Amino acid sequence: MFVSKVIRNTVNKNIIFSRFLKERRKLYSCSTDKVTINSAISSNILQYSSDSPSKCWNCNFAYKSELFCSQCKTLQEMPENLNYFDILGIKLNYNVNNEEIHDKYRQLQRMLHPDKFGNRKEKEKQISESLSSLLNKAYSTLTHPLKRGLYMLQLKGISIPEGTTSVNPEFLMEIMERNEEVESALNDKEKVIRLMQENKIILHKLSKKVADAFSNNDTEQAKEVLMKMKYYTSIENKLKALKQDLGIID
């Protein structure tokens, strides 16, 4: 009875993951943007989107597009060239549905969490830990507007340089004035709340501009707006710290 239960649970897991894969194939049939994932967790397996069979690292059984080997029920390694959108089974787009991401993250995390592999082989434990960590990173990146935009630029081989050398002087002056306002609000709860509301509106507008830029495949515009988002996100973090210090509750 115990063996039957294990087999049923594993089959259910493979069915769930197969649905993610089918959805991903439909969404990415025209997409070629990929990034390399830590080779320690992805050295011997073909892409899940491939129809070519891969061999289980544990029993050498040939299988296709499954997270768990259908023969020995062992967790398999992740392909090395999947991006975060692939992993969570969503379309590569700046505009995302955070609720959808959360649901898929929870579903996959329930399958991959290291606690579920405490009594398994050491390699399978390591695979679980690596995949769970990777899934957490994918989730935190794609649910954050700035991180998501920077990641999408990264997929295209574009990065935003650190420092102020590429910042428009007028914009830099605007940021300096904003920072001065934040510093002057150290003991003023009402001012902190007002500044947070204003900053939230600015970030929302910038996020919409980033979405438009990516929609138009204008990476230079996306890069310029994301650079501004970095500064306003820094201000947001300062205001959040002030909010906590002053005991402000939403």
Backbone hydrogen bonds, N-H to C=O, Kabsch-Sander energy under -0.5 kcal/mol:
donor,donor_aa,acceptor,acceptor_aa,energy
5,K,1,M,-2.1
6,V,2,F,-2.2
7,I,3,V,-2.4
8,R,4,S,-2.6
9,N,5,K,-2.6
10,T,6,V,-2.3
11,V,7,I,-2.7
12,N,8,R,-2.4
13,K,9,N,-2.0
14,N,10,T,-2.4
15,I,11,V,-2.3
16,I,12,N,-2.4
17,F,13,K,-2.5
18,S,14,N,-2.4
19,R,15,I,-1.7
20,F,16,I,-1.4
21,L,17,F,-2.2
22,K,18,S,-2.6
23,E,19,R,-2.2
24,R,20,F,-2.3
25,R,21,L,-2.4
26,K,22,K,-1.7
27,L,23,E,-1.9
28,Y,24,R,-2.3
29,S,26,K,-0.6
31,S,28,Y,-1.1
37,I,80,E,-3.1
41,I,38,N,-1.8
42,S,39,S,-1.2
50,S,47,Q,-1.6
54,S,63,Y,-3.2
56,C,61,F,-2.6
60,N,56,C,-1.7
63,Y,54,S,-3.2
69,C,74,T,-2.7
73,K,69,C,-1.6
76,Q,67,L,-2.9
78,M,41,I,-1.3
82,L,79,P,-0.8
87,I,83,N,-2.4
88,L,84,Y,-1.8
89,G,85,F,-0.6
89,G,86,D,-1.2
90,I,85,F,-2.4
93,N,91,K,-1.4
96,V,94,Y,-0.7
98,N,96,V,-0.8
101,I,97,N,-2.3
102,H,98,N,-2.5
103,D,99,E,-2.4
104,K,100,E,-2.3
105,Y,101,I,-2.6
106,R,102,H,-2.6
107,Q,103,D,-2.1
108,L,104,K,-2.3
109,Q,105,Y,-2.9
110,R,106,R,-1.9
111,M,107,Q,-0.9
112,L,108,L,-1.8
113,H,109,Q,-2.0
116,K,113,H,-2.1
117,F,114,P,-2.1
118,G,115,D,-0.8
120,R,117,F,-1.5
125,K,121,K,-2.1
126,Q,122,E,-2.3
127,I,123,K,-2.4
128,S,124,E,-2.4
129,E,125,K,-2.6
130,S,126,Q,-2.4
131,L,127,I,-2.8
132,S,128,S,-2.6
133,S,129,E,-2.2
134,L,130,S,-2.4
135,L,131,L,-2.5
136,N,132,S,-2.1
137,K,133,S,-2.1
138,A,134,L,-2.4
139,Y,135,L,-2.4
140,S,136,N,-2.6
141,T,137,K,-1.9
142,L,138,A,-2.4
143,T,139,Y,-1.7
144,H,141,T,-1.0
148,R,144,H,-3.2
149,G,145,P,-2.0
150,L,146,L,-2.6
151,Y,147,K,-2.3
152,M,148,R,-2.1
153,L,149,G,-1.9
154,Q,150,L,-2.2
155,L,151,Y,-2.1
156,K,152,M,-0.6
156,K,153,L,-1.0
157,G,154,Q,-1.9
158,I,153,L,-2.6
167,V,164,T,-1.5
172,L,168,N,-2.6
173,M,169,P,-2.2
174,E,170,E,-1.9
175,I,171,F,-2.3
176,M,172,L,-2.2
177,E,173,M,-2.2
178,R,174,E,-2.0
179,N,175,I,-2.6
180,E,176,M,-1.9
181,E,177,E,-1.9
182,V,178,R,-2.1
183,E,179,N,-2.3
184,S,180,E,-1.7
185,A,182,V,-1.4
186,L,183,E,-0.9
188,D,185,A,-1.4
189,K,187,N,-0.6
192,V,188,D,-2.2
193,I,189,K,-2.4
194,R,190,E,-2.3
195,L,191,K,-2.9
196,M,192,V,-2.2
197,Q,193,I,-2.1
198,E,194,R,-2.5
199,N,195,L,-2.6
200,K,196,M,-2.2
201,I,197,Q,-1.8
202,I,198,E,-2.1
203,L,199,N,-2.6
204,H,200,K,-2.1
205,K,201,I,-2.2
206,L,202,I,-2.4
207,S,203,L,-2.4
208,K,204,H,-1.8
209,K,205,K,-1.8
210,V,206,L,-2.2
211,A,207,S,-2.2
212,D,208,K,-2.2
213,A,209,K,-2.3
214,F,210,V,-2.5
215,S,211,A,-2.3
216,N,212,D,-1.9
217,N,214,F,-1.3
218,D,213,A,-3.2
219,T,217,N,-1.0
222,A,218,D,-2.2
223,K,219,T,-2.5
224,E,220,E,-2.1
225,V,221,Q,-2.5
226,L,222,A,-2.6
227,M,223,K,-1.8
228,K,224,E,-1.4
229,M,225,V,-2.3
230,K,226,L,-1.9
231,Y,227,M,-1.2
232,Y,228,K,-2.1
233,T,229,M,-2.5
234,S,230,K,-1.6
235,I,231,Y,-1.8
236,E,232,Y,-2.2
237,N,233,T,-2.2
238,K,234,S,-1.8
239,L,235,I,-2.4
240,K,236,E,-2.3
241,A,237,N,-1.9
242,L,238,K,-2.1
243,K,239,L,-2.7
244,Q,240,K,-2.1
245,D,241,A,-2.4
246,L,242,L,-2.4
247,G,244,Q,-1.0
248,I,243,K,-2.6
